[in-house]
């Protein structure tokens, strides 16, 4: 979206879907990154619901993948800081209908920590769906 397109959508009080994942090894047969699924689900959900899919954060907390070539992992502190800054950017623009679509399981405790901190500090509840845990 352009800045003008996004600004025009603000009057609708849109839900923002924030897909998260990780850039990691998925086996020799598949592209690296479970962020691809989170991004695809966010785009499809936005299309069906009228929400806005934010750009995907493709890098997550995945210490156990450090040994695989090509993966990009964030330290826990870095992931928390990037997620908090992202959510606060929306909040500072008056957007508080935020839903995280987390496509990487080990991001979940860090997502929980950040969203709880924001709730205490700003009184805003940010919903989070862990895509892998929701499959069964």
C-alpha positions, 0 to 999 in steps of 0.5 A: 500500500502507498501512504495515501492508501493506508491513510485512507483505510484508517477511517475504517478502523482496520484490524492489522494482521502482523505475520511473524516467522523464522528464516530457518532450515526446513529440510533439503526439499523446501525453501528456508522459512516458516514465515512463508506460511504466516505471510500467506495466511495473513494475506488471505485472511486480510483479503477475506476479512477486510483487515490489512496484512502488515509486512511479514517479520521473517526473522525469529528467535531460533537458537537451535537453527544457528548451525544450519547454513543460510538461516538468519536468527535474532537474539531474544532481546532483538526479537522482543525489541523489533516486535515491540517497536513494530507494535508501538508504531501502529499504536502511535498512529492510533491503530490498536486493533492488532493481531499477531499471526505467529508462524514460529513456535519459539517466538511464542513466549517472547510474543507473550512477554511483549504483548503483556508488557504493552498491556501493562504500559498502554492498556492495549490488548494485542491478540496473538495466534500461534499458527502451528499450535492452532492446526490440530 
